[in-house]
Amino acid sequence: MNFDAYARTGVDLVNARLDDLDDLRAVFTDEHGWMRDEVAERDVAAFRRAQKRLRDVFEFGSSERDADAVTELNSLLESYPVQPRISGHDAKDWHMHVTSRGASVSAEFLAGAVWGLSVWLCEYGSSRFGVCADDRCGNVYLDTSSNCCRRFCSERCATRSHVAAHRARKRAAVEAKAPVPAEIEEKTPAPVG
C-alpha cells in the first residue's frame, strides 16, 4: 500500500472547496474515478465534517500539540475504520483496498485518508503536518523537506509572502528616512539643557 498517496488524499481533502456535490467530485483523481461517479449528495456533509476534523489534525501538528493530533486521528480511525481487502480484476492487477466490499464512497475515501495520515504521523511525527504561513492561503501540507523547515504549501505562496515582506521592509525604510514635516517639528518641545 502506498501510504504517502493515502496521506496526500487527506491533504487534498482539507484543501478542497466543498460547497456542493460538484466540488466534492473534483476531489477525486482519475485513480478514484469510480468514486466520482458514485458519490451522492448525502456524502457532501460527511466529507465536510471529516475535512474540519482533519484540518484540526494539521493545526494541532503545526502548533506542536502532538497528543491532540494523535487523539483526533485515533477518533477518526474509529469513525472510518480500515478493513483491508485484496481486490483486482485478474491475476496481474491485485491491489489493496482499505475498506470492505460495498462500503460507501465516503467510508472508503476517508478511511484511506485517515489511515495514510495516521501512518505519516507515526513515521515522521506531527511536526511534519503544516499549515501555510501565508495568511491569505490557509492550505495544509505534509513537510517532506530534509530538515523539517517548510513553512508554505507551495512555491507560489512562499514567493508571494517573501515579496510582500520585502515590499513592507522597503516601505518602512523609506518612511524612516522621510523628513519630519514642519508642523510636527514646531510642536515638538525643544530639549531642556
Buried (B, 14 or more C-beta within 10 A) or exposed (E): BEBEEBBBBBBBBBBBEBEEBEEBBEBBEEEBEEBBEEBEEEBBEBBBEBBEBBBBBBBBBBBEBBEBBBEBBEEBBEBBBBEEEEEEEEEEEEEEBBBBEEBBBBBBBBBBBBBBBBBBBEEBBBBBBBBBBBEEBEBBBBBEEEEEEBBBBEEEBBEBBEEEEEEEEEEEEEEEEEEEEEEEEEEEEEEEE
